[in-house]
Amino acid sequence: MIKTTEHIDYYLIGISNHPTPVWNNEVLQLIKESSVFSGGKRHYELVKSYLPKNHRWIEISGKMDALIEQYKMVEVAIIVFASGDPFFYGFGNTLQRLLPNAKLKAFPYFNSIQLLCHKTQTNCNNLIAVSVHGRDWSALDEALINRNELIGILTDHKKTPAVIAKRMLQYGFDNYSIVIGESLDSDTEHIEELDVSTCTTKTHHRLNCVLLKRIRSKEKLFGIPDAAFIPLENRVNMITKMPIRLSTINALALQGKSVFWDMGSCTGSVAIEAKQQFPRVKIVAFEKRAECRTIIQQNTERIGTPGIEIVIDDFFNLNLKNFPTPDVVFIGGHGGRLKELIQIVHQLNPEVRFVTNAVRETSSKIFISALTKLKYTISTNTIQLNEHNTISIHTAEK
């Protein structure tokens, strides 16, 4: 019997796809002396011949609540088999979230991205690892916008290497090669390196992970030229000019924030500039004009800025509970209902930071008056570009 002074509820054993698992003596002894085991269907096929004859197996499927209820009925320690490292986007994190008081002990194996780096002799000192497995694109979008030189990706059956490659090309990220590792450590292991375009046409085994290797630099501007944006038809000047845009981004103070709403986004210039500088922030671009959907989308693609949610509708008709609550709001347009807009957003988050760019004195007065009544502190900077009207950049913060 293994001597231990600590009580453990769950032993997490990381395994690979290797047909013959390699475990140390402590793990072998644990398996020999245990009776309740858990893992996915694939894990069971790999380990069942090593389990005691009269064992109980609790299968891990997508229904976590039901699984946890089964676990709670067990009065002995459970051995859980997991892929690779249980705490790398793994089941260990799920247990910590759903059973925060449970005592865990892990025996990790290499995660799949580590394995792929080892097998391809890739220097992974600068590796950024992300997962799109059952998740949205946000982590990968951030890594691409940041121009990270080596990105490891955990995929799933929907976000396959081909789908990832198509999205990369959509936003102009053809400056990477793609290394795909299929069924790593198994008898059918296959590794190949492709260019992004070729990868869009390929089908891979469902058990795969990806490395993106940057093969050339892609310029990232601090201040996107106005000419880079597709304008509103017959309204070329209806865009927040680059110097104003950068001053606005400074006023937004997005560092450390989570959600930014761009109200009256028009061409998407402020949202895109903000996403380029703060790719971790969730950005929602609201715009009423239907023709702007295509314009904003095309601008995000040509400027390499995935991940902005575009909402084309009258803001005042929307159910705002369907959107993440903002930390910061930029009011670029309000349809003559500025005071009402401020009240609505303030009710969602009484601590939200407001920024607006005003040309008309009436807009300035309404903004300052409405937010002063709500106990905000107002600061203002004024800028004039060439022959254009003076712009007042108003910031309201608690």
Secondary structure as the mmCIF struct_conf table of DSSP 4:
data_model
#
loop_
_struct_conf.conf_type_id
_struct_conf.id
_struct_conf.beg_label_comp_id
_struct_conf.beg_label_asym_id
_struct_conf.beg_label_seq_id
_struct_conf.end_label_comp_id
_struct_conf.end_label_asym_id
_struct_conf.end_label_seq_id
BEND BEND1 THR A 5 GLU A 6
BEND BEND2 ASP A 9 ASP A 9
STRN STRN1 TYR A 10 ILE A 15
BEND BEND3 ASN A 17 ASN A 17
BEND BEND4 PRO A 19 THR A 20
HELX_RH_AL_P HELX_RH_AL_P1 ASN A 25 GLU A 33
STRN STRN2 VAL A 36 GLY A 39
HELX_RH_AL_P HELX_RH_AL_P2 LYS A 41 VAL A 47
HELX_RH_3T_P HELX_RH_3T_P1 LYS A 48 TYR A 50
BEND BEND5 LEU A 51 LEU A 51
TURN_TY1_P TURN_TY1_P1 LYS A 53 ASN A 54
STRN STRN3 ARG A 56 GLU A 59
BEND BEND6 GLY A 62 GLY A 62
HELX_RH_AL_P HELX_RH_AL_P3 MET A 64 LYS A 72
TURN_TY1_P TURN_TY1_P2 MET A 73 MET A 73
BEND BEND7 VAL A 76 VAL A 76
STRN STRN4 ILE A 78 SER A 83
BEND BEND8 GLY A 84 GLY A 84
TURN_TY1_P TURN_TY1_P3 PRO A 86 PHE A 87
BEND BEND9 PHE A 88 GLY A 90
HELX_RH_AL_P HELX_RH_AL_P4 PHE A 91 LEU A 98
TURN_TY1_P TURN_TY1_P4 PRO A 100 ASN A 101
STRN STRN5 LEU A 104 PHE A 107
HELX_RH_AL_P HELX_RH_AL_P5 SER A 112 LYS A 119
TURN_TY1_P TURN_TY1_P5 THR A 120 GLN A 121
TURN_TY1_P TURN_TY1_P6 ASN A 125 ASN A 126
STRN STRN6 LEU A 127 SER A 131
TURN_TY1_P TURN_TY1_P7 HIS A 133 GLY A 134
BEND BEND10 ARG A 135 ARG A 135
BEND BEND11 TRP A 137 TRP A 137
HELX_RH_AL_P HELX_RH_AL_P6 SER A 138 ILE A 145
TURN_TY1_P TURN_TY1_P8 ASN A 146 ARG A 147
BEND BEND12 GLU A 149 GLU A 149
STRN STRN7 LEU A 150 LEU A 154
BEND BEND13 HIS A 157 LYS A 159
HELX_RH_AL_P HELX_RH_AL_P7 PRO A 161 GLN A 170
TURN_TY1_P TURN_TY1_P9 TYR A 171 GLY A 172
BEND BEND14 ASN A 175 ASN A 175
STRN STRN8 TYR A 176 GLU A 182
BEND BEND15 SER A 183 SER A 183
TURN_TY1_P TURN_TY1_P10 LEU A 184 ASP A 185
BEND BEND16 SER A 186 SER A 186
TURN_TY1_P TURN_TY1_P11 ASP A 187 THR A 188
STRN STRN9 HIS A 190 ASP A 195
HELX_RH_AL_P HELX_RH_AL_P8 VAL A 196 CYS A 199
TURN_TY1_P TURN_TY1_P12 THR A 200 THR A 201
BEND BEND17 ARG A 206 LEU A 207
STRN STRN10 ASN A 208 ARG A 214
BEND BEND18 ARG A 216 ARG A 216
BEND BEND19 PHE A 222 GLY A 223
HELX_RH_3T_P HELX_RH_3T_P2 ASP A 226 ALA A 228
BEND BEND20 PHE A 229 PHE A 229
HELX_LH_PP_P HELX_LH_PP_P1 ILE A 230 PRO A 231
STRN STRN11 LEU A 232 LEU A 232
TURN_TY1_P TURN_TY1_P13 GLU A 233 ASN A 234
STRN STRN12 ARG A 235 ARG A 235
TURN_TY1_P TURN_TY1_P14 VAL A 236 ASN A 237
BEND BEND21 ILE A 239 ILE A 239
HELX_RH_AL_P HELX_RH_AL_P9 MET A 242 LEU A 252
TURN_TY1_P TURN_TY1_P15 GLN A 255 GLY A 256
STRN STRN13 VAL A 259 MET A 263
BEND BEND22 GLY A 264 GLY A 264
TURN_TY1_P TURN_TY1_P16 CYS A 266 THR A 267
HELX_RH_AL_P HELX_RH_AL_P10 SER A 269 GLN A 277
TURN_TY1_P TURN_TY1_P17 PRO A 279 ARG A 280
BEND BEND23 VAL A 281 VAL A 281
STRN STRN14 LYS A 282 GLU A 287
TURN_TY1_P TURN_TY1_P18 ALA A 290 GLU A 291
HELX_RH_AL_P HELX_RH_AL_P11 CYS A 292 ARG A 302
TURN_TY1_P TURN_TY1_P19 ILE A 303 GLY A 304
TURN_TY1_P TURN_TY1_P20 PRO A 306 GLY A 307
STRN STRN15 ILE A 308 ILE A 312
BEND BEND24 ASP A 313 ASP A 313
HELX_RH_3T_P HELX_RH_3T_P3 PHE A 315 ASN A 317
BEND BEND25 LEU A 318 LEU A 318
HELX_RH_3T_P HELX_RH_3T_P4 LEU A 320 ASN A 322
BEND BEND26 PHE A 323 PHE A 323
HELX_LH_PP_P HELX_LH_PP_P2 PRO A 324 PRO A 326
BEND BEND27 ASP A 327 ASP A 327
STRN STRN16 VAL A 328 ILE A 331
BEND BEND28 GLY A 332 GLY A 332
TURN_TY1_P TURN_TY1_P21 GLY A 335 GLY A 336
HELX_RH_AL_P HELX_RH_AL_P12 LEU A 338 LEU A 348
TURN_TY1_P TURN_TY1_P22 PRO A 350 GLU A 351
STRN STRN17 ARG A 353 ALA A 358
BEND BEND29 VAL A 359 ARG A 360
HELX_RH_AL_P HELX_RH_AL_P13 GLU A 361 LYS A 373
TURN_TY1_P TURN_TY1_P23 LEU A 374 LYS A 375
STRN STRN18 THR A 377 ILE A 383
TURN_TY1_P TURN_TY1_P24 ASN A 386 GLU A 387
BEND BEND30 HIS A 388 HIS A 388
HELX_LH_PP_P HELX_LH_PP_P3 ASN A 389 THR A 390
STRN STRN19 ILE A 391 GLU A 397
#
